[in-house]
Amino acid sequence: MTDVQSHDAGACKRVDEGITRVFQLLGKRWTGPIVAVLVGQPAHFADLCRAIPGISERMLSDRLSELGAAGLVVRQVDEGPPLRVSYRLTQAGAALEPALQQLGEWAKEHLPE
């Protein structure tokens, strides 16, 4: 027989609700790099595809829709010709810049390549 220790569920710290919500959105693959590209300036869809190697057009479109629904990105149609679509961060999206910079610095120092 093994000695089973009882676990006090009340002693476990619950994760912060805000952290949970942030990582549900920003923790998805490609979302962070998309926001990071848009921090500098608005970008057209094709420019975002080129700036983020490996992302498919479908995935980029899905992530941009999610970021738009979360109020972080705005889609703007530039009347042509040619007709082009660009994306920019909202004020809430732009407010992520300091946190993204800190995460980038942390990764350079603590995550192996």
N, C-alpha and C positions, 0 to 999 in steps of 0.2 A: 504494500500500500504506500502511496505517496502522501506526503504531508501537504494538504491544500490549505493555503492561507486565505482568509476571508479578505475580500476587497471592499473597502468603504467607498462607495460611489460618491458620497458627499465630499470626500477629501480630494477628489479630482477637480482640477480647475477647469471650468468651462471656457471654451474658446470665445473670444469677444465676437459679438454678433456682427460688428462692422468689418472685422477681419474676414469673417466667413463670407460676407457679401462681396467684399473687394476681390477675394480670390475666386469666387464663383464666376466673376466676370473677367478679371485681368489674369487669372490663372489659366485660362484656356490658351492652347497653343496659338501663336501668332498675334494675339491681342496686344501684348506688351510692345512688340516691335512695331505694330501699326501705329499705336499711340506715340511711340518714340519718334517715328518718322514725322508725324504730324505736329509734334511739339515745335519743330523748327519753322514750319510754314505750311499753308494748305498745299495739297498735292492732288494731281489728277489720278484717276484710277490706274492708268497705265504706268505712271511714275511710281505709284505704290507697289505695283507688281515687280517693277525693276529694282526697287529699293530693298525688297524683302525676298532674297533668294529662296526658292523652294516652295513658296506659297502658290497655290492654284488660284485661278480667277474666281472659281466657285467659293473657295474658302475665304478669300479676301472679301468677296461680296457678302457672305454670311456674317463674318466678323464685323464688317462695317455696319451692317444692319443692326446687329446686337449693340454695338457702341452707340448707334443713333437712338435706338430704343431706350438705352440707359441715359441718354441726354449728354453724352460726351463728345459726339461727332455730329456735324451738320453736313448734309449732302446738298451741293449746289450745282444746278445745271447751267452751264455756260452756253448760251445760244450761239450757234455757229454762223456760218459754216466754218469748220465742222463743229457739230454739237459735241461738247465734252462735259464730263462730270468731274467735279472736284470735291474734295472733302477737307473740312477744317475742324479743329477742336472748338468746342464751346468753352465758355469761361470755366465750367466745371472740369472739362477735359484738360485744359491748359494748366489748371491747378495741380495736376499730377506731376508736372515737370520736376519739382524738387525731390519728390519721392522716387521718381524714376532715376534721377541722377544719383541719388544715394544708393539705390539698389545696384546700379551699374558699377559704382565704386566698390561696393561690398563684394560683388561678383569678381572683379579684377583681383581683389586681395584674398578672397577666401575659396573661390571655386577653381579647381584645376581645369585646364583647357581640354 
